[in-house]
C-alpha cells in the first residue's frame, strides 16, 4: 500500500509508508562519493547526495523515498500484479535492476525532464539486490520544480505519465486512477445547492455535505480519490512550518489506522511512518512514526554530503509529548 504526494510549486514532497511490518528503515543521507555499484551500468565516480528513508543492505542504502540535494524527489510504491521486470538485459538499452533506480535517477538528475530522458532508455531487469532479498513489485513517483512523473513497469515496457494531480497510490495503473476521478466531479468543499427538489426546503444539517460520496476506505483507488480531493482543496498558511504541518494533515487523511486493515495472513496493515521532504533549501526530512505521533526533522548537512559513508538516523518510535504545567 502507500500514498505519495507532490507539491512542486511549494517544494514539498512525501508519503505514507503503509505496511504490516518494519523493514529496518532509517533516515539515511548518502554522500556524493559513496560508491554505488550497478549490475549492467558503470558506477559514476560521484553523484548527487541523497536524503530519505532507506534500509541498509550490506552498507548500501535501499531507499523507499528520497530527495537529492538539487530538490528532485522519488518514491517507490507497491504495484503487485502489474509490475513487470524482464528476465534478461536488452542490448542497446539502459539495463537496471529496480533497486538501482534511486541511485541512478536521483544520483544523476536535477530535474524531472532529465529523469524522463533517463527513464525513456530503461529496461528493468528482474535482479534483486542479492540472495534472500525480495524483488519488490513497484512503480515510482518522480517530482521536482518542473513537474511530476509516474513510471510504471509493465509487460510491454516502462510507461511514463505526467502526474498533474501530484498523487500516487497503488493498483490499478495510473491511467485508470485518473479516469476514475471523473466519477467525483460533483464533489466540493462548499455546501451544495438543493438540486434534488428545488421547490422544497431541504435543511443543511451540518458542514461537509459537499463531499458526500468521497470514499473513506483504505483501498488504493479510494485513497487516490481522497488524496486528490484534499490536495486540490488544501489551504496552506504563509509560514513554512505551518505548510509542513499542513502537508502531514493531508497524509493523515489517507493514513491507515492500526486495526482497520487486515492482511490475508492476519496481520495489521498500517501507516508505519509518514514523511515530508522540504527541498526549498538544503533538504530537510520530516517524519512521524506510528508509535511516536510527533514530528521529527533530519537536516541535510554539507559535512555529511561531502563524506564517503552514509549517515543514519534511527526513527524515534517512543511517544513524545510537550508537557505544560498549569500555574
C-alpha positions in Angstrom: 0.0 0.0 0.0 1.2 3.7 0.4 0.3 7.2 -0.8 2.7 9.7 -2.2 2.0 13.5 -2.6 3.9 16.1 -4.5 3.7 19.9 -4.4 6.3 21.1 -6.9 5.1 24.7 -6.5 5.9 24.5 -2.8 8.9 22.3 -2.8 7.2 19.8 -0.5 7.1 16.0 -1.2 6.4 13.0 0.9 4.4 9.8 1.5 2.7 7.4 3.9 4.5 4.1 4.1 1.7 1.5 4.7 3.0 -1.9 5.6 2.3 -4.8 8.0 6.0 -4.9 9.2 9.0 -2.8 9.6 11.9 -3.2 7.2 14.8 -1.8 9.2 14.1 1.7 8.0 16.4 4.6 8.8 16.7 8.1 7.7 19.9 8.0 5.6 22.0 10.7 4.0 24.1 9.2 1.2 27.1 11.3 0.4 28.3 12.2 -3.1 31.3 9.9 -3.1 29.5 6.8 -1.8 30.4 4.1 -4.3 27.1 2.8 -5.7 27.5 -0.3 -7.9 25.3 -1.4 -10.8 24.8 -4.8 -12.4 24.9 -3.5 -16.0 25.9 0.1 -15.8 29.2 1.7 -14.9 29.4 3.3 -11.5 29.8 7.1 -11.6 32.7 8.4 -9.7 30.4 11.0 -8.0 26.7 11.7 -7.7 24.3 14.0 -6.0 23.8 13.4 -2.3 20.5 11.8 -1.3 18.4 12.1 1.9 15.5 9.8 2.6 14.2 6.7 4.3 16.0 3.5 3.5 17.1 0.1 4.8 20.8 -0.7 4.7 21.8 -3.9 2.9 25.5 -4.6 3.4 26.0 -0.9 4.0 24.2 0.0 0.8 21.1 2.3 1.2 17.9 0.8 -0.4 15.6 3.8 -0.5 11.8 3.8 -0.1 11.7 7.6 -0.9 14.3 10.3 -1.0 15.3 13.7 -2.5 18.6 14.7 -3.8 20.5 17.9 -3.0 19.0 19.5 -6.2 15.5 19.1 -5.0 14.4 16.1 -7.1 12.1 13.6 -5.2 11.4 10.0 -5.9 9.2 7.4 -4.1 8.6 3.7 -4.7 5.1 2.3 -4.1 3.8 -1.2 -4.1 2.4 -2.3 -7.5 1.7 -6.0 -7.2 0.2 -7.9 -10.1 1.1 -5.2 -12.6 4.8 -4.5 -12.1 6.8 -6.5 -14.6 10.6 -6.8 -14.8 12.4 -8.6 -17.7 14.3 -11.9 -17.3 17.4 -10.7 -19.2 19.1 -7.4 -20.2 18.3 -5.8 -23.6 21.0 -4.9 -26.0 21.3 -1.1 -26.5 19.1 -0.3 -23.5 19.9 1.2 -20.1 19.6 -2.0 -18.1 18.9 -1.6 -14.4 17.7 -3.7 -11.5 14.6 -2.0 -9.9 16.5 -1.1 -6.7 19.1 0.8 -8.8 16.6 3.4 -10.0 17.1 5.5 -6.9 20.9 5.9 -7.0 20.9 6.4 -10.8 17.9 8.8 -11.2 18.5 10.8 -8.0 22.2 10.5 -8.3 22.4 11.9 -11.9 19.3 14.0 -12.4 18.5 17.5 -11.1 15.1 17.9 -12.9 12.1 15.8 -13.9 13.0 16.5 -17.6 16.4 14.9 -17.0 14.9 12.0 -15.2 12.4 11.4 -18.1 15.2 11.3 -20.6 17.0 8.7 -18.5 13.8 6.6 -17.8 13.0 6.5 -21.6 16.1 4.5 -22.1 15.5 2.0 -19.3 14.9 -1.7 -19.4 14.2 -3.1 -15.9 15.8 -6.5 -15.2 14.4 -8.9 -12.6 17.5 -8.9 -10.4 17.1 -8.5 -6.6 19.8 -6.8 -4.5 21.2 -10.1 -3.5 20.2 -13.6 -2.3 17.4 -13.5 0.2 16.2 -10.0 -0.8 12.8 -9.8 -2.4 12.2 -8.4 -5.8 9.6 -5.8 -4.8 6.9 -5.0 -7.4 7.0 -1.2 -7.6 6.0 1.8 -9.5 7.5 5.3 -8.9 6.6 8.9 -8.5 9.3 11.4 -9.5 8.8 15.1 -8.8 10.7 18.3 -9.0 10.2 22.0 -9.7 9.4 21.3 -13.4 6.6 18.7 -12.7 5.6 15.3 -11.6 6.1 12.0 -13.4 4.8 8.4 -12.7 6.8 5.5 -14.0 5.1 2.1 -14.2 6.9 -1.1 -15.4 4.5 -3.2 -17.4 4.9 -6.3 -19.6 5.4 -4.1 -22.7 7.9 -1.8 -21.1 8.2 1.2 -18.8 5.3 3.6 -19.1 5.8 7.3 -18.2 2.8 9.5 -17.3 2.6 13.2 -16.4 1.0 13.4 -13.0 -0.8 16.7 -12.9 -2.6 15.6 -9.6 0.7 15.0 -7.8 -0.8 11.9 -6.2 0.2 8.2 -6.5 -1.1 5.2 -4.6 -1.1 1.6 -5.8 -3.2 -0.5 -8.2 -4.8 -0.2 -10.6 -2.4 1.5 -13.1 -2.2 5.3 -13.2 -4.4 5.9 -16.3 -7.3 4.1 -14.6 -6.8 6.1 -11.4 -7.0 9.4 -13.3 -10.1 8.2 -15.3 -11.8 7.2 -12.0 -11.7 10.8 -10.7 -14.4 11.7 -13.3 -16.9 9.9 -11.1 -16.4 12.5 -8.4 -16.5 15.8 -10.3 -19.6 16.9 -8.4 -17.8 16.9 -5.1 -16.8 20.2 -3.5 -15.7 21.6 -0.1 -18.7 24.0 -0.3 -22.2 23.4 0.9 -24.1 22.0 -2.2 -27.2 23.6 -3.7 -30.6 21.9 -3.4 -30.9 20.4 -6.8 -32.8 17.3 -5.6 -36.0 19.2 -5.1 -35.5 23.0 -5.5 -39.2 23.8 -4.8 -38.9 22.1 -1.3 -36.9 23.1 1.7 -34.1 20.6 2.4 -32.3 21.5 5.6 -28.5 21.9 5.7 -27.9 20.0 8.9 -24.1 20.1 9.1 -20.8 21.1 7.3 -19.1 18.9 4.7 -22.2 17.9 2.7 -20.4 18.9 -0.5 -18.1 16.0 0.0 -20.8 13.3 0.3 -19.7 10.4 -1.8 -16.0 10.9 -1.1 -14.7 7.3 -0.5 -13.4 6.7 3.1 -12.0 3.2 2.8 -8.3 2.3 2.6 -8.2 0.8 -0.9 -5.7 2.3 -3.3 -8.4 3.7 -5.6 -10.3 5.3 -2.7 -7.1 6.7 -1.2 -6.2 8.2 -4.6 -9.6 10.0 -4.9 -9.5 11.2 -1.3 -5.9 12.4 -1.6 -6.6 14.2 -4.8 -9.7 15.9 -3.3 -7.9 17.0 -0.2 -4.8 18.1 -2.1 -6.7 20.1 -4.7 -8.6 22.0 -1.9 -5.9 22.3 0.7 -5.3 25.8 2.1 -1.7 26.4 3.2 -0.6 29.1 5.7 2.1 31.6 4.8 4.8 30.3 7.2 7.0 27.4 6.2 6.5 25.4 9.5 2.7 25.7 9.1 3.0 24.4 5.5 4.9 21.3 6.6 2.3 20.7 9.3 -0.5 21.0 6.7 1.3 18.5 4.5 1.1 16.0 7.3 -2.6 16.7 7.8 -3.1 15.7 4.1 -1.2 12.5 4.7 -3.3 11.9 7.8 -6.4 12.0 5.6 -5.3 8.8 3.8 -3.4 7.1 6.6 -4.2 3.6 7.8 -5.1 3.2 11.5 -3.8 0.1 13.2 -6.7 -2.4 13.3 -8.6 -1.1 10.4 -6.9 -3.1 7.6 -6.1 -6.8 8.0 -3.9 -8.7 5.6 -4.8 -12.3 4.4 -2.1 -13.5 6.8 -4.0 -11.9 9.7 -1.5 -9.0 10.2 -2.3 -5.3 10.5 -1.6 -3.1 7.5 -0.9 0.3 8.9 0.9 3.6 8.2 4.3 2.8 9.9 5.6 6.3 9.1 4.7 9.5 7.2 7.3 11.8 5.7 7.7 15.2 4.2 10.8 16.4 2.3 11.2 20.2 2.3 13.5 21.0 -0.6 13.0 24.7 -0.7 16.6 25.0 0.5 19.0 22.2 1.6 16.7 19.2 2.0 15.0 18.6 5.4 13.4 15.2 6.0 10.4 15.5 8.4 8.8 12.3 9.6 6.5 10.8 12.2 6.2 7.2 13.1 3.0 5.3 14.0 4.4 4.8 17.6 5.7 8.4 18.3 3.0 10.5 16.7 5.0 13.7 16.8 7.1 15.4 14.1 10.9 15.0 13.8 13.3 16.7 11.5 16.6 15.4 10.0 18.6 18.1 8.1 20.9 17.8 5.2 24.4 19.0 6.1 27.3 19.7 3.8 29.7 17.9 6.1 27.7 14.6 5.8 27.2 15.1 2.0 31.0 15.6 1.5 31.9 12.3 3.2 32.1 8.7 1.9 29.9 6.7 4.2 26.1 7.0 4.7 25.0 8.9 7.8 22.0 7.3 9.5 19.3 8.3 12.0 17.1 5.7 13.6 13.5 6.9 13.6 12.0 7.8 17.0 9.3 5.2 18.0 8.6 6.3 21.5 5.5 8.5 22.2 6.5 12.1 22.7 4.5 14.8 24.5 5.1 18.5 25.1 4.5 18.9 28.8 2.8 22.0 30.2 2.2 22.8 33.9 -0.9 24.8 34.9 0.0 27.5 37.4 
